[in-house]
Amino acid sequence: MYKIEIYGENKDELTIDLEQAVQPIQNIEGYFWKILWIDGESETEEYSVFELQEVIDQQDGIVVDFEALVNLSHKMATVSEALIIGDRNEKNLFVNIEDENLYDNEIVLELVKDSHWQVVAKEEIIIDTFKVEFPNSEIIE
């Protein structure tokens, strides 16, 4: 597994929002994506993060595409936690959703407690894609 931690201008302040964090995903073809968790504040009262969390809990996540992730980012004023998995085999998104097998997915994108984004991937090319987009990021050995 390969890992990268994504920070903003410095490690003390998270300046990378959801829309920015998922931008490299549009360049990664052939993957299916699933939101397993998200927390934050919505942009308007019409959109309830709590209701979204309930749907995620009831369905063990929500399968999305890149456009849906971008649309979600426009509805969120802030995101404090997020967990998104990706795999070329859509079936894995329904099997590998527990802590003990989460990293059996090909890609795990996580916003860690409002501090930084972490991407874990089975292929180094995925990490390289994120590194190009976020030059201040740090590859973890």
N, CA, C and O atoms as CSV, one atom per row, in Angstrom:
chain,resi,resn,atom,element,x,y,z
A,1,MET,N,N,0.844,-1.187,0.000
A,1,MET,CA,C,0.000,0.000,0.000
A,1,MET,C,C,0.890,1.252,0.000
A,1,MET,O,O,1.976,1.270,0.579
A,2,TYR,N,N,0.396,2.274,-0.658
A,2,TYR,CA,C,1.091,3.554,-0.729
A,2,TYR,C,C,0.223,4.592,-0.038
A,2,TYR,O,O,-1.005,4.509,-0.066
A,3,LYS,N,N,0.874,5.575,0.587
A,3,LYS,CA,C,0.113,6.549,1.373
A,3,LYS,C,C,0.666,7.954,1.168
A,3,LYS,O,O,1.874,8.159,1.046
A,4,ILE,N,N,-0.262,8.919,1.133
A,4,ILE,CA,C,0.112,10.326,1.051
A,4,ILE,C,C,-0.786,11.113,1.992
A,4,ILE,O,O,-1.981,10.839,2.101
A,5,GLU,N,N,-0.200,12.093,2.670
A,5,GLU,CA,C,-0.967,13.006,3.520
A,5,GLU,C,C,-0.977,14.365,2.847
A,5,GLU,O,O,0.064,14.883,2.441
A,6,ILE,N,N,-2.171,14.935,2.735
A,6,ILE,CA,C,-2.354,16.176,1.994
A,6,ILE,C,C,-2.692,17.301,2.962
A,6,ILE,O,O,-3.665,17.233,3.714
A,7,TYR,N,N,-1.867,18.330,2.922
A,7,TYR,CA,C,-2.056,19.514,3.747
A,7,TYR,C,C,-2.240,20.715,2.830
A,7,TYR,O,O,-2.064,20.620,1.616
A,8,GLY,N,N,-2.590,21.828,3.421
A,8,GLY,CA,C,-2.667,23.060,2.651
A,8,GLY,C,C,-1.289,23.690,2.571
A,8,GLY,O,O,-0.288,23.003,2.368
A,9,GLU,N,N,-1.249,24.995,2.731
A,9,GLU,CA,C,0.017,25.721,2.680
A,9,GLU,C,C,0.962,25.285,3.793
A,9,GLU,O,O,2.179,25.259,3.608
A,10,ASN,N,N,0.394,24.942,4.955
A,10,ASN,CA,C,1.209,24.429,6.051
A,10,ASN,C,C,0.428,23.352,6.802
A,10,ASN,O,O,-0.779,23.197,6.614
A,11,LYS,N,N,1.127,22.622,7.645
A,11,LYS,CA,C,0.509,21.495,8.347
A,11,LYS,C,C,-0.388,21.926,9.500
A,11,LYS,O,O,-1.151,21.113,10.022
A,12,ASP,N,N,-0.309,23.178,9.902
A,12,ASP,CA,C,-1.076,23.641,11.059
A,12,ASP,C,C,-2.519,23.987,10.734
A,12,ASP,O,O,-3.362,24.040,11.629
A,13,GLU,N,N,-2.807,24.221,9.470
A,13,GLU,CA,C,-4.153,24.669,9.104
A,13,GLU,C,C,-4.632,23.945,7.851
A,13,GLU,O,O,-3.963,23.966,6.818
A,14,LEU,N,N,-5.798,23.302,7.950
A,14,LEU,CA,C,-6.374,22.609,6.806
A,14,LEU,C,C,-7.008,23.636,5.873
A,14,LEU,O,O,-7.958,24.324,6.247
A,15,THR,N,N,-6.479,23.732,4.670
A,15,THR,CA,C,-7.041,24.673,3.697
A,15,THR,C,C,-7.532,23.957,2.444
A,15,THR,O,O,-7.963,24.601,1.487
A,16,ILE,N,N,-7.470,22.641,2.445
A,16,ILE,CA,C,-7.939,21.843,1.311
A,16,ILE,C,C,-9.367,21.406,1.606
A,16,ILE,O,O,-9.604,20.652,2.550
A,17,ASP,N,N,-10.322,21.875,0.802
A,17,ASP,CA,C,-11.715,21.489,1.044
A,17,ASP,C,C,-12.059,20.229,0.250
A,17,ASP,O,O,-11.227,19.706,-0.492
A,18,LEU,N,N,-13.282,19.754,0.412
A,18,LEU,CA,C,-13.715,18.515,-0.232
A,18,LEU,C,C,-13.568,18.583,-1.747
A,18,LEU,O,O,-13.068,17.644,-2.366
A,19,GLU,N,N,-13.999,19.681,-2.342
A,19,GLU,CA,C,-13.919,19.796,-3.802
A,19,GLU,C,C,-12.477,19.693,-4.289
A,19,GLU,O,O,-12.199,19.008,-5.273
A,20,GLN,N,N,-11.566,20.368,-3.606
A,20,GLN,CA,C,-10.159,20.302,-3.992
A,20,GLN,C,C,-9.598,18.894,-3.788
A,20,GLN,O,O,-8.843,18.389,-4.619
A,21,ALA,N,N,-9.976,18.271,-2.674
A,21,ALA,CA,C,-9.433,16.950,-2.346
A,21,ALA,C,C,-9.835,15.885,-3.354
A,21,ALA,O,O,-9.073,14.953,-3.609
A,22,VAL,N,N,-11.022,16.016,-3.926
A,22,VAL,CA,C,-11.481,14.986,-4.872
A,22,VAL,C,C,-11.100,15.295,-6.321
A,22,VAL,O,O,-11.344,14.469,-7.200
A,23,GLN,N,N,-10.512,16.456,-6.592
A,23,GLN,CA,C,-10.147,16.815,-7.968
A,23,GLN,C,C,-9.320,15.743,-8.678
A,23,GLN,O,O,-9.607,15.436,-9.835
A,24,PRO,N,N,-8.310,15.162,-8.035
A,24,PRO,CA,C,-7.530,14.138,-8.741
A,24,PRO,C,C,-8.357,12.918,-9.156
A,24,PRO,O,O,-7.960,12.187,-10.064
A,25,ILE,N,N,-9.490,12.693,-8.508
A,25,ILE,CA,C,-10.337,11.543,-8.827
A,25,ILE,C,C,-10.816,11.599,-10.276
A,25,ILE,O,O,-10.974,10.559,-10.915
A,26,GLN,N,N,-11.047,12.798,-10.795
A,26,GLN,CA,C,-11.540,12.895,-12.172
A,26,GLN,C,C,-10.526,12.355,-13.179
A,26,GLN,O,O,-10.895,12.000,-14.298
A,27,ASN,N,N,-9.263,12.292,-12.792
A,27,ASN,CA,C,-8.219,11.770,-13.676
A,27,ASN,C,C,-7.997,10.269,-13.506
A,27,ASN,O,O,-7.212,9.667,-14.239
A,28,ILE,N,N,-8.690,9.668,-12.538
A,28,ILE,CA,C,-8.530,8.243,-12.253
A,28,ILE,C,C,-9.736,7.521,-12.835
A,28,ILE,O,O,-10.812,7.514,-12.238
A,29,GLU,N,N,-9.553,6.920,-13.991
A,29,GLU,CA,C,-10.679,6.321,-14.711
A,29,GLU,C,C,-10.898,4.866,-14.309
A,29,GLU,O,O,-9.967,4.166,-13.910
A,30,GLY,N,N,-12.150,4.432,-14.426
A,30,GLY,CA,C,-12.484,3.034,-14.214
A,30,GLY,C,C,-12.772,2.654,-12.781
A,30,GLY,O,O,-12.896,1.470,-12.470
A,31,TYR,N,N,-12.882,3.637,-11.898
A,31,TYR,CA,C,-13.129,3.354,-10.485
A,31,TYR,C,C,-14.564,3.701,-10.109
A,31,TYR,O,O,-15.172,4.614,-10.667
A,32,PHE,N,N,-15.079,2.951,-9.155
A,32,PHE,CA,C,-16.359,3.256,-8.520
A,32,PHE,C,C,-16.035,3.852,-7.160
A,32,PHE,O,O,-15.034,3.488,-6.543
A,33,TRP,N,N,-16.883,4.773,-6.687
A,33,TRP,CA,C,-16.624,5.501,-5.445
A,33,TRP,C,C,-17.800,5.365,-4.492
A,33,TRP,O,O,-18.951,5.265,-4.915
A,34,LYS,N,N,-17.494,5.364,-3.196
A,34,LYS,CA,C,-18.541,5.251,-2.188
A,34,LYS,C,C,-18.175,6.104,-0.979
A,34,LYS,O,O,-17.057,6.034,-0.469
A,35,ILE,N,N,-19.136,6.912,-0.529
A,35,ILE,CA,C,-18.959,7.694,0.697
A,35,ILE,C,C,-19.412,6.825,1.859
A,35,ILE,O,O,-20.569,6.411,1.917
A,36,LEU,N,N,-18.495,6.548,2.787
A,36,LEU,CA,C,-18.844,5.770,3.976
A,36,LEU,C,C,-19.164,6.667,5.165
A,36,LEU,O,O,-19.867,6.249,6.085
A,37,TRP,N,N,-18.654,7.895,5.152
A,37,TRP,CA,C,-18.935,8.818,6.241
A,37,TRP,C,C,-18.597,10.233,5.801
A,37,TRP,O,O,-17.654,10.456,5.042
A,38,ILE,N,N,-19.383,11.185,6.291
A,38,ILE,CA,C,-19.069,12.600,6.089
A,38,ILE,C,C,-19.688,13.380,7.232
A,38,ILE,O,O,-20.789,13.073,7.688
A,39,ASP,N,N,-18.973,14.383,7.685
A,39,ASP,CA,C,-19.490,15.246,8.739
A,39,ASP,C,C,-19.041,16.671,8.441
A,39,ASP,O,O,-17.986,16.892,7.846
A,40,GLY,N,N,-19.837,17.612,8.854
A,40,GLY,CA,C,-19.535,19.017,8.625
A,40,GLY,C,C,-20.801,19.834,8.730
A,40,GLY,O,O,-21.769,19.429,9.374
A,41,GLU,N,N,-20.785,20.989,8.093
A,41,GLU,CA,C,-21.942,21.881,8.114
A,41,GLU,C,C,-22.387,22.153,6.687
A,41,GLU,O,O,-21.571,22.324,5.781
A,42,SER,N,N,-23.702,22.189,6.510
A,42,SER,CA,C,-24.231,22.426,5.167
A,42,SER,C,C,-24.248,23.916,4.851
A,42,SER,O,O,-24.226,24.766,5.741
A,43,GLU,N,N,-24.287,24.199,3.565
A,43,GLU,CA,C,-24.288,25.576,3.065
A,43,GLU,C,C,-25.627,26.262,3.341
A,43,GLU,O,O,-25.673,27.460,3.620
A,44,THR,N,N,-26.714,25.494,3.260
A,44,THR,CA,C,-28.048,26.058,3.465
A,44,THR,C,C,-28.853,25.154,4.389
A,44,THR,O,O,-28.480,24.006,4.631
A,45,GLU,N,N,-29.952,25.679,4.899
A,45,GLU,CA,C,-30.824,24.886,5.756
A,45,GLU,C,C,-31.592,23.838,4.954
A,45,GLU,O,O,-32.104,22.875,5.524
A,46,GLU,N,N,-31.676,24.020,3.643
A,46,GLU,CA,C,-32.378,23.066,2.784
A,46,GLU,C,C,-31.648,21.730,2.700
A,46,GLU,O,O,-32.258,20.708,2.386
A,47,TYR,N,N,-30.367,21.735,2.975
A,47,TYR,CA,C,-29.557,20.526,2.854
A,47,TYR,C,C,-29.073,20.127,4.236
A,47,TYR,O,O,-28.326,20.873,4.869
A,48,SER,N,N,-29.487,18.970,4.707
A,48,SER,CA,C,-29.165,18.530,6.058
A,48,SER,C,C,-28.055,17.483,6.048
A,48,SER,O,O,-28.204,16.411,5.461
A,49,VAL,N,N,-26.953,17.802,6.699
A,49,VAL,CA,C,-25.865,16.839,6.833
A,49,VAL,C,C,-26.332,15.657,7.673
A,49,VAL,O,O,-25.966,14.513,7.402
A,50,PHE,N,N,-27.141,15.933,8.692
A,50,PHE,CA,C,-27.663,14.866,9.546
A,50,PHE,C,C,-28.482,13.866,8.730
A,50,PHE,O,O,-28.337,12.657,8.911
A,51,GLU,N,N,-29.338,14.358,7.837
A,51,GLU,CA,C,-30.136,13.457,6.998
A,51,GLU,C,C,-29.242,12.644,6.062
A,51,GLU,O,O,-29.498,11.464,5.827
A,52,LEU,N,N,-28.205,13.268,5.535
A,52,LEU,CA,C,-27.260,12.551,4.690
A,52,LEU,C,C,-26.572,11.446,5.490
A,52,LEU,O,O,-26.411,10.328,5.001
A,53,GLN,N,N,-26.168,11.762,6.718
A,53,GLN,CA,C,-25.533,10.760,7.573
A,53,GLN,C,C,-26.475,9.592,7.851
A,53,GLN,O,O,-26.040,8.442,7.894
A,54,GLU,N,N,-27.754,9.880,8.037
A,54,GLU,CA,C,-28.730,8.812,8.267
A,54,GLU,C,C,-28.823,7.888,7.061
A,54,GLU,O,O,-28.867,6.667,7.214
A,55,VAL,N,N,-28.853,8.464,5.864
A,55,VAL,CA,C,-28.912,7.657,4.638
A,55,VAL,C,C,-27.643,6.815,4.511
A,55,VAL,O,O,-27.710,5.632,4.177
A,56,ILE,N,N,-26.499,7.421,4.776
A,56,ILE,CA,C,-25.227,6.692,4.717
A,56,ILE,C,C,-25.253,5.520,5.688
A,56,ILE,O,O,-24.850,4.413,5.332
A,57,ASP,N,N,-25.724,5.752,6.910
A,57,ASP,CA,C,-25.801,4.677,7.908
A,57,ASP,C,C,-26.754,3.574,7.472
A,57,ASP,O,O,-26.430,2.393,7.591
A,58,GLN,N,N,-27.916,3.945,6.974
A,58,GLN,CA,C,-28.924,2.961,6.574
A,58,GLN,C,C,-28.453,2.104,5.405
A,58,GLN,O,O,-28.763,0.914,5.342
A,59,GLN,N,N,-27.715,2.694,4.491
A,59,GLN,CA,C,-27.308,1.992,3.270
A,59,GLN,C,C,-25.857,1.511,3.309
A,59,GLN,O,O,-25.344,1.014,2.307
A,60,ASP,N,N,-25.195,1.654,4.456
A,60,ASP,CA,C,-23.766,1.325,4.556
A,60,ASP,C,C,-22.956,2.069,3.503
A,60,ASP,O,O,-22.059,1.507,2.875
A,61,GLY,N,N,-23.290,3.341,3.323
A,61,GLY,CA,C,-22.577,4.185,2.375
A,61,GLY,C,C,-23.411,4.509,1.153
A,61,GLY,O,O,-24.468,3.919,0.925
A,62,ILE,N,N,-22.920,5.459,0.369
A,62,ILE,CA,C,-23.611,5.895,-0.843
A,62,ILE,C,C,-22.628,5.834,-2.007
A,62,ILE,O,O,-21.565,6.454,-1.962
A,63,VAL,N,N,-22.987,5.083,-3.051
A,63,VAL,CA,C,-22.164,5.013,-4.258
A,63,VAL,C,C,-22.354,6.317,-5.033
A,63,VAL,O,O,-23.480,6.757,-5.267
A,64,VAL,N,N,-21.233,6.926,-5.426
A,64,VAL,CA,C,-21.263,8.226,-6.099
A,64,VAL,C,C,-20.274,8.227,-7.262
A,64,VAL,O,O,-19.428,7.341,-7.378
A,65,ASP,N,N,-20.398,9.231,-8.112
A,65,ASP,CA,C,-19.386,9.465,-9.133
A,65,ASP,C,C,-18.710,10.802,-8.827
A,65,ASP,O,O,-19.058,11.479,-7.858
A,66,PHE,N,N,-17.747,11.170,-9.659
A,66,PHE,CA,C,-16.999,12.399,-9.420
A,66,PHE,C,C,-17.912,13.621,-9.346
A,66,PHE,O,O,-17.759,14.464,-8.463
A,67,GLU,N,N,-18.863,13.713,-10.276
A,67,GLU,CA,C,-19.765,14.868,-10.304
A,67,GLU,C,C,-20.578,14.968,-9.014
A,67,GLU,O,O,-20.803,16.066,-8.507
A,68,ALA,N,N,-21.017,13.832,-8.486
A,68,ALA,CA,C,-21.789,13.836,-7.238
A,68,ALA,C,C,-20.936,14.316,-6.069
A,68,ALA,O,O,-21.433,15.010,-5.183
A,69,LEU,N,N,-19.658,13.952,-6.061
A,69,LEU,CA,C,-18.764,14.434,-5.003
A,69,LEU,C,C,-18.585,15.945,-5.085
A,69,LEU,O,O,-18.590,16.632,-4.064
A,70,VAL,N,N,-18.429,16.457,-6.296
A,70,VAL,CA,C,-18.290,17.907,-6.481
A,70,VAL,C,C,-19.579,18.612,-6.066
A,70,VAL,O,O,-19.532,19.631,-5.377
A,71,ASN,N,N,-20.732,18.078,-6.481
A,71,ASN,CA,C,-22.015,18.674,-6.091
A,71,ASN,C,C,-22.181,18.680,-4.577
A,71,ASN,O,O,-22.660,19.659,-4.006
A,72,LEU,N,N,-21.787,17.593,-3.932
A,72,LEU,CA,C,-21.859,17.531,-2.475
A,72,LEU,C,C,-20.973,18.603,-1.850
A,72,LEU,O,O,-21.361,19.243,-0.873
A,73,SER,N,N,-19.794,18.797,-2.410
A,73,SER,CA,C,-18.885,19.803,-1.853
A,73,SER,C,C,-19.479,21.204,-1.943
A,73,SER,O,O,-19.189,22.052,-1.099
A,74,HIS,N,N,-20.309,21.457,-2.959
A,74,HIS,CA,C,-20.946,22.769,-3.102
A,74,HIS,C,C,-22.056,22.974,-2.077
A,74,HIS,O,O,-22.419,24.110,-1.774
A,75,LYS,N,N,-22.592,21.892,-1.548
A,75,LYS,CA,C,-23.661,21.987,-0.551
A,75,LYS,C,C,-23.123,22.047,0.870
A,75,LYS,O,O,-23.868,22.328,1.808
A,76,MET,N,N,-21.833,21.784,1.029
A,76,MET,CA,C,-21.228,21.762,2.354
A,76,MET,C,C,-20.431,23.045,2.588
A,76,MET,O,O,-19.556,23.393,1.795
A,77,ALA,N,N,-20.739,23.743,3.678
A,77,ALA,CA,C,-19.955,24.924,4.040
A,77,ALA,C,C,-18.585,24.485,4.541
A,77,ALA,O,O,-17.562,25.065,4.176
A,78,THR,N,N,-18.579,23.462,5.376
A,78,THR,CA,C,-17.334,22.882,5.867
A,78,THR,C,C,-17.493,21.372,5.961
A,78,THR,O,O,-18.592,20.859,6.168
A,79,VAL,N,N,-16.390,20.681,5.806
A,79,VAL,CA,C,-16.339,19.238,6.028
A,79,VAL,C,C,-15.267,19.008,7.081
A,79,VAL,O,O,-14.120,19.419,6.906
A,80,SER,N,N,-15.640,18.352,8.176
A,80,SER,CA,C,-14.682,18.106,9.251
A,80,SER,C,C,-14.163,16.671,9.247
A,80,SER,O,O,-13.063,16.405,9.731
A,81,GLU,N,N,-14.950,15.747,8.703
A,81,GLU,CA,C,-14.527,14.355,8.575
A,81,GLU,C,C,-15.144,13.779,7.310
A,81,GLU,O,O,-16.268,14.121,6.943
A,82,ALA,N,N,-14.406,12.909,6.653
A,82,ALA,CA,C,-14.941,12.234,5.465
A,82,ALA,C,C,-14.186,10.932,5.266
A,82,ALA,O,O,-13.002,10.822,5.583
A,83,LEU,N,N,-14.898,9.950,4.734
A,83,LEU,CA,C,-14.290,8.665,4.400
A,83,LEU,C,C,-14.905,8.195,3.087
A,83,LEU,O,O,-16.099,7.906,3.010
A,84,ILE,N,N,-14.061,8.124,2.054
A,84,ILE,CA,C,-14.497,7.762,0.707
A,84,ILE,C,C,-13.608,6.622,0.229
A,84,ILE,O,O,-12.385,6.687,0.348
A,85,ILE,N,N,-14.232,5.573,-0.317
A,85,ILE,CA,C,-13.458,4.452,-0.833
A,85,ILE,C,C,-13.649,4.343,-2.338
A,85,ILE,O,O,-14.675,4.754,-2.880
A,86,GLY,N,N,-12.650,3.786,-3.000
A,86,GLY,CA,C,-12.726,3.591,-4.436
A,86,GLY,C,C,-12.162,2.244,-4.833
A,86,GLY,O,O,-11.205,1.757,-4.231
A,87,ASP,N,N,-12.765,1.640,-5.857
A,87,ASP,CA,C,-12.295,0.344,-6.330
A,87,ASP,C,C,-12.788,0.147,-7.763
A,87,ASP,O,O,-13.850,0.648,-8.134
A,88,ARG,N,N,-12.021,-0.577,-8.558
A,88,ARG,CA,C,-12.454,-0.872,-9.921
A,88,ARG,C,C,-13.531,-1.949,-9.949
A,88,ARG,O,O,-14.277,-2.064,-10.921
A,89,ASN,N,N,-13.610,-2.734,-8.883
A,89,ASN,CA,C,-14.647,-3.754,-8.755
A,89,ASN,C,C,-15.730,-3.204,-7.830
A,89,ASN,O,O,-15.538,-3.140,-6.616
A,90,GLU,N,N,-16.860,-2.810,-8.397
A,90,GLU,CA,C,-17.920,-2.169,-7.610
A,90,GLU,C,C,-18.389,-3.049,-6.456
A,90,GLU,O,O,-18.797,-2.535,-5.415
A,91,LYS,N,N,-18.336,-4.349,-6.627
A,91,LYS,CA,C,-18.761,-5.281,-5.579
A,91,LYS,C,C,-17.955,-5.076,-4.287
A,91,LYS,O,O,-18.493,-5.230,-3.191
A,92,ASN,N,N,-16.674,-4.731,-4.415
A,92,ASN,CA,C,-15.832,-4.521,-3.236
A,92,ASN,C,C,-16.333,-3.370,-2.368
A,92,ASN,O,O,-16.108,-3.366,-1.158
A,93,LEU,N,N,-17.009,-2.397,-2.973
A,93,LEU,CA,C,-17.524,-1.258,-2.210
A,93,LEU,C,C,-18.624,-1.672,-1.239
A,93,LEU,O,O,-18.960,-0.922,-0.322
A,94,PHE,N,N,-19.178,-2.849,-1.435
A,94,PHE,CA,C,-20.240,-3.341,-0.557
A,94,PHE,C,C,-19.715,-4.372,0.433
A,94,PHE,O,O,-20.399,-4.711,1.400
A,95,VAL,N,N,-18.506,-4.873,0.198
A,95,VAL,CA,C,-17.917,-5.898,1.054
A,95,VAL,C,C,-16.886,-5.291,2.004
A,95,VAL,O,O,-16.878,-5.595,3.197
A,96,ASN,N,N,-16.026,-4.443,1.476
A,96,ASN,CA,C,-14.896,-3.900,2.239
A,96,ASN,C,C,-15.251,-2.568,2.886
A,96,ASN,O,O,-14.708,-1.526,2.519
A,97,ILE,N,N,-16.173,-2.608,3.859
A,97,ILE,CA,C,-16.633,-1.360,4.470
A,97,ILE,C,C,-16.413,-1.317,5.979
A,97,ILE,O,O,-16.755,-0.325,6.622
A,98,GLU,N,N,-15.856,-2.360,6.542
A,98,GLU,CA,C,-15.586,-2.392,7.979
A,98,GLU,C,C,-14.133,-2.011,8.229
A,98,GLU,O,O,-13.301,-2.101,7.327
A,99,ASP,N,N,-13.826,-1.584,9.456
A,99,ASP,CA,C,-12.462,-1.173,9.783
A,99,ASP,C,C,-11.430,-2.243,9.434
A,99,ASP,O,O,-10.345,-1.927,8.946
A,100,GLU,N,N,-11.770,-3.515,9.684
A,100,GLU,CA,C,-10.783,-4.578,9.489
A,100,GLU,C,C,-10.489,-4.876,8.017
A,100,GLU,O,O,-9.438,-5.441,7.713
A,101,ASN,N,N,-11.382,-4.514,7.100
A,101,ASN,CA,C,-11.096,-4.788,5.688
A,101,ASN,C,C,-11.203,-3.548,4.795
A,101,ASN,O,O,-11.189,-3.657,3.569
A,102,LEU,N,N,-11.306,-2.398,5.403
A,102,LEU,CA,C,-11.452,-1.147,4.658
A,102,LEU,C,C,-10.330,-0.960,3.639
A,102,LEU,O,O,-10.568,-0.524,2.512
A,103,TYR,N,N,-9.112,-1.290,4.044
A,103,TYR,CA,C,-7.955,-1.056,3.183
A,103,TYR,C,C,-7.745,-2.163,2.154
A,103,TYR,O,O,-6.728,-2.187,1.461
A,104,ASP,N,N,-8.713,-3.085,2.055
A,104,ASP,CA,C,-8.720,-4.038,0.945
A,104,ASP,C,C,-9.229,-3.365,-0.327
A,104,ASP,O,O,-9.048,-3.895,-1.423
A,105,ASN,N,N,-9.864,-2.202,-0.188
A,105,ASN,CA,C,-10.257,-1.410,-1.352
A,105,ASN,C,C,-8.994,-0.843,-1.997
A,105,ASN,O,O,-7.959,-0.708,-1.346
A,106,GLU,N,N,-9.094,-0.516,-3.275
A,106,GLU,CA,C,-7.917,-0.017,-3.978
A,106,GLU,C,C,-7.522,1.392,-3.544
A,106,GLU,O,O,-6.344,1.746,-3.577
A,107,ILE,N,N,-8.512,2.200,-3.134
A,107,ILE,CA,C,-8.234,3.573,-2.704
A,107,ILE,C,C,-9.095,3.904,-1.487
A,107,ILE,O,O,-10.289,3.606,-1.458
A,108,VAL,N,N,-8.470,4.527,-0.482
A,108,VAL,CA,C,-9.199,5.052,0.669
A,108,VAL,C,C,-8.792,6.513,0.816
A,108,VAL,O,O,-7.613,6.824,0.986
A,109,LEU,N,N,-9.770,7.400,0.750
A,109,LEU,CA,C,-9.555,8.843,0.886
A,109,LEU,C,C,-10.251,9.278,2.164
A,109,LEU,O,O,-11.464,9.119,2.305
A,110,GLU,N,N,-9.473,9.832,3.105
A,110,GLU,CA,C,-10.042,10.161,4.411
A,110,GLU,C,C,-9.600,11.547,4.866
A,110,GLU,O,O,-8.423,11.899,4.783
A,111,LEU,N,N,-10.561,12.322,5.346
A,111,LEU,CA,C,-10.250,13.574,6.028
A,111,LEU,C,C,-10.137,13.228,7.497
A,111,LEU,O,O,-11.126,12.862,8.132
A,112,VAL,N,N,-8.941,13.341,8.039
A,112,VAL,CA,C,-8.653,12.918,9.402
A,112,VAL,C,C,-8.897,14.071,10.365
A,112,VAL,O,O,-8.096,15.002,10.444
A,113,LYS,N,N,-9.986,14.008,11.082
A,113,LYS,CA,C,-10.316,14.924,12.187
A,113,LYS,C,C,-9.940,16.375,11.922
A,113,LYS,O,O,-9.275,17.009,12.742
A,114,ASP,N,N,-10.362,16.898,10.784
A,114,ASP,CA,C,-10.185,18.318,10.497
A,114,ASP,C,C,-8.715,18.745,10.411
A,114,ASP,O,O,-8.413,19.931,10.541
A,115,SER,N,N,-7.794,17.788,10.191
A,115,SER,CA,C,-6.385,18.170,10.173
A,115,SER,C,C,-5.725,17.998,8.804
A,115,SER,O,O,-4.995,18.883,8.356
A,116,HIS,N,N,-5.972,16.878,8.144
A,116,HIS,CA,C,-5.372,16.641,6.831
A,116,HIS,C,C,-6.133,15.535,6.108
A,116,HIS,O,O,-6.875,14.763,6.716
A,117,TRP,N,N,-5.930,15.483,4.810
A,117,TRP,CA,C,-6.480,14.399,3.999
A,117,TRP,C,C,-5.415,13.320,3.889
A,117,TRP,O,O,-4.229,13.616,3.743
A,118,GLN,N,N,-5.844,12.082,3.959
A,118,GLN,CA,C,-4.935,10.952,3.794
A,118,GLN,C,C,-5.471,10.058,2.676
A,118,GLN,O,O,-6.652,9.711,2.656
A,119,VAL,N,N,-4.600,9.698,1.761
A,119,VAL,CA,C,-4.978,8.802,0.674
A,119,VAL,C,C,-4.095,7.567,0.777
A,119,VAL,O,O,-2.869,7.665,0.828
A,120,VAL,N,N,-4.736,6.409,0.806
A,120,VAL,CA,C,-4.030,5.132,0.805
A,120,VAL,C,C,-4.465,4.399,-0.458
A,120,VAL,O,O,-5.659,4.278,-0.731
A,121,ALA,N,N,-3.501,3.913,-1.222
A,121,ALA,CA,C,-3.825,3.264,-2.494
A,121,ALA,C,C,-2.930,2.054,-2.724
A,121,ALA,O,O,-1.809,1.980,-2.220
A,122,LYS,N,N,-3.449,1.121,-3.489
A,122,LYS,CA,C,-2.683,-0.081,-3.823
A,122,LYS,C,C,-1.670,0.188,-4.926
A,122,LYS,O,O,-0.681,-0.534,-5.050
A,123,GLU,N,N,-1.912,1.231,-5.735
A,123,GLU,CA,C,-1.013,1.532,-6.843
A,123,GLU,C,C,-0.346,2.890,-6.639
A,123,GLU,O,O,-0.995,3.876,-6.288
A,124,GLU,N,N,0.956,2.915,-6.867
A,124,GLU,CA,C,1.732,4.138,-6.675
A,124,GLU,C,C,1.280,5.260,-7.605
A,124,GLU,O,O,1.371,6.432,-7.241
A,125,ILE,N,N,0.797,4.921,-8.792
A,125,ILE,CA,C,0.362,5.937,-9.758
A,125,ILE,C,C,-0.774,6.790,-9.187
A,125,ILE,O,O,-0.881,7.973,-9.510
A,126,ILE,N,N,-1.609,6.206,-8.352
A,126,ILE,CA,C,-2.697,6.959,-7.714
A,126,ILE,C,C,-2.114,8.018,-6.782
A,126,ILE,O,O,-2.539,9.172,-6.794
A,127,ILE,N,N,-1.148,7.616,-5.987
A,127,ILE,CA,C,-0.500,8.555,-5.059
A,127,ILE,C,C,0.204,9.653,-5.847
A,127,ILE,O,O,0.151,10.822,-5.467
A,128,ASP,N,N,0.864,9.283,-6.942
A,128,ASP,CA,C,1.539,10.275,-7.786
A,128,ASP,C,C,0.548,11.300,-8.338
A,128,ASP,O,O,0.871,12.483,-8.446
A,129,THR,N,N,-0.657,10.847,-8.687
A,129,THR,CA,C,-1.697,11.750,-9.193
A,129,THR,C,C,-2.048,12.797,-8.145
A,129,THR,O,O,-2.200,13.974,-8.471
A,130,PHE,N,N,-2.176,12.380,-6.893
A,130,PHE,CA,C,-2.475,13.323,-5.815
A,130,PHE,C,C,-1.272,14.226,-5.530
A,130,PHE,O,O,-1.453,15.404,-5.224
A,131,LYS,N,N,-0.054,13.698,-5.625
A,131,LYS,CA,C,1.154,14.480,-5.356
A,131,LYS,C,C,1.291,15.628,-6.361
A,131,LYS,O,O,1.691,16.733,-5.996
A,132,VAL,N,N,0.959,15.363,-7.616
A,132,VAL,CA,C,1.025,16.412,-8.643
A,132,VAL,C,C,0.029,17.525,-8.317
A,132,VAL,O,O,0.344,18.708,-8.447
A,133,GLU,N,N,-1.168,17.138,-7.896
A,133,GLU,CA,C,-2.216,18.116,-7.578
A,133,GLU,C,C,-1.889,18.909,-6.309
A,133,GLU,O,O,-2.231,20.086,-6.197
A,134,PHE,N,N,-1.222,18.249,-5.355
A,134,PHE,CA,C,-0.925,18.869,-4.057
A,134,PHE,C,C,0.572,18.773,-3.766
A,134,PHE,O,O,1.003,17.856,-3.067
A,135,PRO,N,N,1.368,19.703,-4.291
A,135,PRO,CA,C,2.823,19.625,-4.123
A,135,PRO,C,C,3.285,19.731,-2.668
A,135,PRO,O,O,4.388,19.289,-2.346
A,136,ASN,N,N,2.463,20.310,-1.778
A,136,ASN,CA,C,2.844,20.406,-0.367
A,136,ASN,C,C,2.529,19.134,0.411
A,136,ASN,O,O,2.749,19.073,1.621
A,137,SER,N,N,2.020,18.128,-0.276
A,137,SER,CA,C,1.667,16.881,0.395
A,137,SER,C,C,2.928,16.093,0.739
A,137,SER,O,O,4.025,16.391,0.266
A,138,GLU,N,N,2.733,15.085,1.574
A,138,GLU,CA,C,3.866,14.300,2.051
A,138,GLU,C,C,3.585,12.813,1.828
A,138,GLU,O,O,2.602,12.273,2.336
A,139,ILE,N,N,4.457,12.166,1.068
A,139,ILE,CA,C,4.330,10.725,0.860
A,139,ILE,C,C,4.873,10.028,2.099
A,139,ILE,O,O,5.973,10.328,2.564
A,140,ILE,N,N,4.090,9.098,2.624
A,140,ILE,CA,C,4.449,8.384,3.849
A,140,ILE,C,C,4.964,7.001,3.470
A,140,ILE,O,O,4.297,6.250,2.758
A,141,GLU,N,N,6.137,6.682,3.948
A,141,GLU,CA,C,6.736,5.359,3.651
A,141,GLU,C,C,6.186,4.303,4.579
A,141,GLU,O,O,6.569,3.137,4.482
